[in-house]
Amino acid sequence: MSAFHPLDKAFWLHQVCESNYQKLSDLIPGLAGIEASATALAGGKPALHLHVLKRSRYTLLLELTHAFAPGQGMALEPKVRIRVCLDAKTAEALCDTDHPSVWDALEAAPSPRRVLDYKWGLNYFLARWLDHCLSNDYRFGGARAGHGACLAVP
């Protein structure tokens, strides 16, 4: 996967988080009002699962993951935890299957540069993965570009 390493990473991180919000809004129509878990299917591709972990007036904490069924068990990858700020219209990846939260990954008092670099990697990955999901016609809810279904999961 190619990478983009901007000079003003703080500015570009904010831009990526705004872009991630827009992509999530395209993937999940009615994002601000979503209450439950859901599954999106897209033409025989692995299911995409959405779980609302926490909700407040202006913030959502979501988990988004593909469910792969290799052999005998189900693998959930990349299992990204995302904080969505509805008022600021940003979506920030907090952790994924391979990367713990910034505070768990870095030492007790990480430098601001290391925190920024770590957050950049997580959110750049989220941007690319959301592009992949959208280009493969995954959508939660009624708005779909292609085939598939969306089912609410109790």
N, C-alpha and C positions, 0 to 999 in steps of 0.2 A: 504494500500500500504506500502510495506517495505521501509525503508530509509537507506541510507548510509551516515554516518557522519565521514568523514576522519579527521585526525589530521592536515594535511597540506592542508587546504581547498582551498587556492589560487592556488596551483599546480593542484589540482584535478578539480577545476572549469575550468581552462584552458583546461584540458583533456576532460572534458564533452563538452565544447564548440567546440572543434575539432571533437569530436565524433558526436555531433549534426550536424555539417556541412556535415560530411560524410553521415549521415542518410538522411538529406535533399537532398543531391545530388542523393541518391538512390531513394528517393520519387519523386524528380523533375529532371528527366534527362534533361540536358541542363540548369541547374540552373543559370549559369552565364549569359545566354542570354535571360532568360525569360523576357517578356515585359508586359504581360497583366494579367488579371485575368483568372482563370481556375477552373474547377470543376472535381474532380475524383470520380468515382462511383466504388463500390466494392461489387458485389453480393448481392444486397438488403440491404446493410448496409447504415447508414446515409451518405449523400453526404459530401465530404471533399472539402472545398472552399479555394482557394488561391487568395490573392489580393496583387499585387505589389503596395505599397503605395508610395515609393520613390526609385529612382535609381540614382546612380552616377557611376563614372568610376570603383570604387573599392568596393562599398557598395550597398546593397539592404536593403530596409525596407519592410518586408512582414507581412501579417496577414494570419494566417492559422486557420481554424475553421471547426468543424462539424456543419451541419445543421440538427437539429432534428425537426420533425413536430408533436409536441404533441397537440392533440385537435384542437384548432382553430388558433393557431399562430405558427410561426417558432422560435425555440430557437437556437441561435448560441453559442455553447460551444466547447471548452474552449476559443476560440477567442484569440489566442496567437499572440502577436506582436514580430517579430524576426528581429534582425539586423544581416545581413549576410556580413561578411568581405571576399570578394572574394580573395584578395591578401594574407591575413593571414589564409584563409580557416577555419574560425570559424563562428559559428552561436550562438548568444546569445539571450535568451528570455528576453524581456524588461518588459513585463507585460502580464497579461491574464485577463479573465473575473472577477476572484475573487481577483486578486492581482494587484493594480496599480503600476506604475513605482516606482523604489526604492526611488526617490526623492519626490514623492507624498506620499509614505507610511511611510517614516521615518521623524523624526523631522528635523528642519533646518540644524543642523550640526551633522549628525549621526556619530557614531564611525566607523572606518574602519571595525571592526569586525561585526557590525550590517549590514553594506552594504554587506559585503561578505556573511554573513548568508542568507540575503534576496535573493541575486543573486543566491546563491547555490540552495535554494528551488525552484526558478523559473526554473532554467536550469536543475536540476535533474528531475523535472516534465516533461519538454520538452523532455528530453532523453527517459523517459518511454513512453510518449505519441507517439513519433515518432516510437519507437519499436512497439507499438500497431498498428499504421497505416501501417507499413511495414508488420507486421505479418498477417494483414487482407487483404493484397494484394492491398492496395491503391497505385496507381502510376499516376503521371501526365505525359502525353506524350505517346510515343509508347512502352516503355519497361514496361511490366507487368509480374508479376509472375502468375497471375490467371485471372479470368474473370472480366468484368467491362468495363467502357468506360471513356474517358476523353474528355471533351468538353471545348472549349475556350468560355469564356463569354465576350461579348463586353463591 
